[in-house]
Amino acid sequence: MDFKQITSPDGQNHWIPKDLTLVFPKTRTLDRNHLHFLVYIPWEDKYFEKIPPQYREFFKYVLSYLKPRTTDVHIACVFPFLKNLTEEKKINERVIALALILHDSGWSQLSEQEIAASLGVSGLKLTKKASAPKEKHALEGLRLAKKILSEYHFTPPLTAQEKHLIYQAVRYHDQPEKIALNHQLPEEVKILIDLDHLWSFTFENFWQDTVRKGVDPASYLGNLKIDLAAYFVTDTGKKLAKKLWQDRRTEVTSFKRHLP
């Protein structure tokens, strides 16, 4: 694997894979020492191809809410794992797919300062400072989900129960313990949680996070390994994450060889 060096607005140099594009936003609301928190992967048509055809129109309908925090690319990159997580289960796949598209829409309603604060961590565990915007984005996401689902016409129409499940998944995807009944979560919510969390282990987000969180790739790889077991709620999610982690380990090994 080949790597390239990019320089963040604060003058720090970062190494990322050559075939990954990262962009630092032009903004006046944050000083240059904090702009690395807002680095993003620009949308390309290749990501749209990852979304199953039956959900593309709805994705396009919601797309204007999915730009902050690379949410558009995030959703596209984890969509292929939906089949793995629902295989051999009697489950409402459409509910999960729609919840996935909507779950991070709330970031569009937060300020750049709040988004930057949400990323000030070097692993997966949140600090108190990062937790507040996370909570706010879930509340805003719930509000947007209700608005969007009331406007969009589905065939067949969503039932009241399906909408309720989507709302639960959007509101509590970062706080599943709040809706666990006798320590049991709805299967649809479990799968959304793991779909969301697999993003941290993908090629795209791993290397993006080394820049926006300002953490060395080898250190970040170690942090992901420590947090992996507690981060997922399904066995399949854990297995997929371990496989992705091994792929990232191979890349980090290549990166170490690349360094002068």
C-alpha positions as CSV (number, residue, x, y, z in Angstrom):
1,M,0.0,0.0,0.0
2,D,1.3,3.5,-0.9
3,F,0.9,6.5,1.4
4,K,0.9,10.2,1.0
5,Q,1.5,13.1,3.4
6,I,-1.1,15.8,4.0
7,T,-0.7,18.9,6.2
8,S,-3.6,20.1,8.4
9,P,-4.2,23.8,8.8
10,D,-2.4,23.8,12.2
11,G,0.8,22.7,10.4
12,Q,0.8,19.1,11.5
13,N,1.7,16.4,9.0
14,H,-0.3,13.2,8.6
15,W,0.2,10.1,6.6
16,I,-2.8,8.5,4.9
17,P,-3.2,5.9,2.1
18,K,-2.8,7.4,-1.4
19,D,-6.2,6.3,-2.6
20,L,-8.0,8.1,0.2
21,T,-9.1,11.7,-0.3
22,L,-9.5,14.0,2.8
23,V,-10.5,17.6,2.7
24,F,-10.1,20.3,5.4
25,P,-13.1,22.7,5.4
26,K,-12.8,26.4,4.8
27,T,-14.5,27.9,7.8
28,R,-14.2,31.0,10.0
29,T,-16.0,29.5,13.0
30,L,-13.0,27.5,14.3
31,D,-9.4,28.5,14.6
32,R,-6.9,26.5,12.5
33,N,-5.8,24.4,15.5
34,H,-9.2,22.7,15.6
35,L,-10.0,22.3,11.9
36,H,-8.5,18.8,11.8
37,F,-11.7,17.7,13.7
38,L,-13.8,18.6,10.7
39,V,-11.7,16.9,8.0
40,Y,-14.0,14.9,5.8
41,I,-14.2,12.4,2.9
42,P,-15.8,14.1,-0.1
43,W,-18.8,12.3,-1.7
44,E,-18.1,10.4,-4.9
45,D,-20.4,8.3,-7.1
46,K,-18.6,5.1,-6.2
47,Y,-20.1,5.3,-2.7
48,F,-23.7,5.6,-4.1
49,E,-23.1,2.1,-5.7
50,K,-22.8,0.6,-2.2
51,I,-26.4,1.5,-1.3
52,P,-29.0,-1.2,-2.3
53,P,-31.1,0.0,-5.2
54,Q,-34.4,-0.1,-3.2
55,Y,-33.1,2.5,-0.8
56,R,-31.3,4.9,-3.1
57,E,-34.2,7.3,-3.7
58,F,-34.8,7.7,0.1
59,F,-31.1,8.2,0.6
60,K,-31.1,11.0,-2.0
61,Y,-34.1,12.5,-0.3
62,V,-32.2,12.7,3.0
63,L,-28.8,13.5,1.5
64,S,-28.9,17.2,2.3
65,Y,-28.9,16.3,6.0
66,L,-25.9,13.9,5.7
67,K,-22.9,16.1,4.8
68,P,-21.5,16.9,8.3
69,R,-19.0,14.5,9.9
70,T,-18.8,12.4,6.6
71,T,-22.2,10.9,7.4
72,D,-23.0,10.3,3.8
73,V,-19.9,8.2,3.2
74,H,-20.3,6.6,6.6
75,I,-23.8,5.3,5.7
76,A,-22.7,4.1,2.2
77,C,-19.7,2.2,3.5
78,V,-21.5,0.2,6.2
79,F,-24.6,-0.6,4.1
80,P,-23.0,-3.8,2.6
81,F,-22.8,-5.2,6.1
82,L,-26.6,-5.2,6.5
83,K,-26.9,-8.6,4.8
84,N,-24.3,-10.1,7.0
85,L,-26.0,-8.9,10.2
86,T,-29.6,-9.9,9.1
87,E,-28.7,-13.3,7.6
88,E,-30.9,-16.2,8.8
89,K,-32.9,-13.8,11.0
90,K,-36.6,-13.0,10.8
91,I,-36.1,-9.3,10.9
92,N,-37.5,-6.2,9.2
93,E,-34.6,-5.2,7.0
94,R,-36.4,-2.1,5.7
95,V,-36.7,-0.7,9.2
96,I,-33.0,-1.1,9.7
97,A,-32.0,0.4,6.3
98,L,-34.2,3.5,6.8
99,A,-32.9,3.9,10.4
100,L,-29.4,3.7,9.1
101,I,-30.0,6.4,6.6
102,L,-31.5,8.7,9.2
103,H,-29.5,7.8,12.4
104,D,-26.8,10.6,12.1
105,S,-28.9,13.2,10.3
106,G,-29.0,15.2,13.5
107,W,-25.4,16.3,13.0
108,S,-26.6,18.6,10.4
109,Q,-28.3,20.7,13.1
110,L,-25.2,21.1,15.3
111,S,-22.6,23.8,15.1
112,E,-19.0,23.2,13.9
113,Q,-17.8,23.7,17.4
114,E,-20.1,21.0,18.7
115,I,-19.1,18.6,16.0
116,A,-15.4,19.2,16.7
117,A,-16.0,18.6,20.4
118,S,-17.6,15.2,19.6
119,L,-14.4,14.0,18.1
120,G,-11.9,15.0,20.8
121,V,-11.2,11.4,21.7
122,S,-8.4,9.0,20.8
123,G,-10.4,5.8,20.9
124,L,-14.0,4.8,21.0
125,K,-14.9,5.7,24.6
126,L,-16.5,9.2,24.9
127,T,-15.3,11.9,27.2
128,K,-17.8,14.1,29.1
129,K,-17.1,16.9,26.6
130,A,-17.8,14.6,23.6
131,S,-20.9,13.1,25.1
132,A,-23.0,16.3,25.1
133,P,-23.0,16.8,21.3
134,K,-23.6,13.1,20.8
135,E,-26.7,13.4,22.9
136,K,-27.9,16.5,21.1
137,H,-27.4,14.9,17.6
138,A,-29.6,11.9,18.6
139,L,-32.4,14.3,19.8
140,E,-32.1,16.3,16.6
141,G,-32.0,13.1,14.6
142,L,-35.2,12.0,16.2
143,R,-36.9,15.3,15.3
144,L,-35.7,15.1,11.7
145,A,-36.7,11.4,11.4
146,K,-40.3,12.2,12.4
147,K,-40.4,15.1,10.0
148,I,-38.9,13.2,7.0
149,L,-41.0,10.0,7.6
150,S,-44.1,12.2,7.7
151,E,-43.2,13.7,4.3
152,Y,-41.9,10.8,2.3
153,H,-44.3,8.4,0.6
154,F,-43.2,4.7,0.9
155,T,-44.6,1.7,-1.0
156,P,-45.9,-0.1,1.0
157,P,-46.5,2.6,3.7
158,L,-44.6,2.2,7.0
159,T,-46.7,0.9,9.8
160,A,-46.9,2.8,13.2
161,Q,-44.8,0.0,14.7
162,E,-42.1,0.3,12.0
163,K,-41.9,4.0,12.6
164,H,-41.7,3.5,16.3
165,L,-38.7,1.1,15.8
166,I,-37.0,3.6,13.5
167,Y,-37.5,6.4,16.0
168,Q,-36.1,4.2,18.8
169,A,-33.1,3.2,16.8
170,V,-32.3,6.8,15.8
171,R,-32.7,8.2,19.3
172,Y,-30.9,5.5,21.2
173,H,-28.2,4.1,18.8
174,D,-25.5,5.6,21.1
175,Q,-27.4,4.8,24.3
176,P,-29.0,1.4,23.9
177,E,-29.1,0.8,27.6
178,K,-31.9,3.4,27.9
179,I,-34.4,1.2,26.0
180,A,-33.3,-2.3,27.0
181,L,-36.3,-4.2,28.4
182,N,-35.0,-6.8,30.9
183,H,-31.6,-6.3,29.3
184,Q,-33.1,-7.1,25.8
185,L,-33.0,-4.8,22.8
186,P,-35.2,-5.0,19.7
187,E,-33.2,-6.9,17.1
188,E,-33.5,-4.0,14.6
189,V,-31.9,-1.6,17.1
190,K,-29.1,-4.1,17.8
191,I,-28.3,-4.3,14.2
192,L,-28.3,-0.6,13.6
193,I,-25.9,-0.1,16.6
194,D,-23.5,-2.6,15.1
195,L,-23.8,-1.2,11.6
196,D,-23.0,2.2,13.0
197,H,-20.1,1.0,15.0
198,L,-18.5,-1.0,12.2
199,W,-17.7,2.4,10.5
200,S,-14.9,2.9,13.0
201,F,-13.2,-0.2,11.7
202,T,-13.5,0.5,7.9
203,F,-10.6,1.6,5.8
204,E,-12.2,5.0,5.2
205,N,-13.0,6.0,8.7
206,F,-9.9,4.4,10.4
207,W,-7.5,6.6,8.4
208,Q,-9.8,9.6,8.5
209,D,-9.9,9.3,12.3
210,T,-6.1,9.2,12.6
211,V,-6.2,12.8,11.2
212,R,-9.3,14.2,12.8
213,K,-8.5,12.8,16.2
214,G,-4.8,13.5,15.8
215,V,-3.7,10.0,16.8
216,D,-0.9,7.8,15.5
217,P,-2.2,4.9,13.4
218,A,-0.6,2.2,15.5
219,S,-1.9,3.7,18.7
220,Y,-5.4,4.0,17.2
221,L,-5.3,0.4,16.1
222,G,-4.4,-0.6,19.6
223,N,-7.3,1.5,21.1
224,L,-9.8,-0.1,18.7
225,K,-8.7,-3.6,19.8
226,I,-9.1,-2.7,23.5
227,D,-12.6,-1.3,22.9
228,L,-13.9,-3.8,20.4
229,A,-15.5,-6.4,22.6
230,A,-17.6,-3.9,24.5
231,Y,-18.5,-1.9,21.4
232,F,-20.7,-4.4,19.7
233,V,-24.0,-6.1,20.8
234,T,-24.2,-9.0,18.3
235,D,-21.8,-11.9,17.8
236,T,-21.8,-11.2,14.0
237,G,-20.9,-7.6,14.6
238,K,-17.9,-8.6,16.7
239,K,-16.7,-11.1,14.1
240,L,-17.0,-8.5,11.3
241,A,-15.2,-5.9,13.4
242,K,-12.3,-8.4,14.1
243,K,-12.0,-9.1,10.4
244,L,-11.9,-5.4,9.6
245,W,-9.4,-4.8,12.5
246,Q,-7.1,-7.4,11.0
247,D,-7.3,-5.6,7.6
248,R,-6.4,-2.3,9.3
249,R,-3.5,-4.1,11.1
250,T,-2.1,-5.1,7.7
251,E,-2.4,-1.5,6.5
252,V,-0.7,-0.2,9.6
253,T,2.1,-2.7,9.2
254,S,2.6,-1.5,5.6
255,F,2.5,2.1,6.9
256,K,5.3,1.4,9.3
257,R,7.5,-0.1,6.5
258,H,6.7,3.0,4.5
259,L,8.1,5.4,7.1
260,P,11.7,6.6,6.4
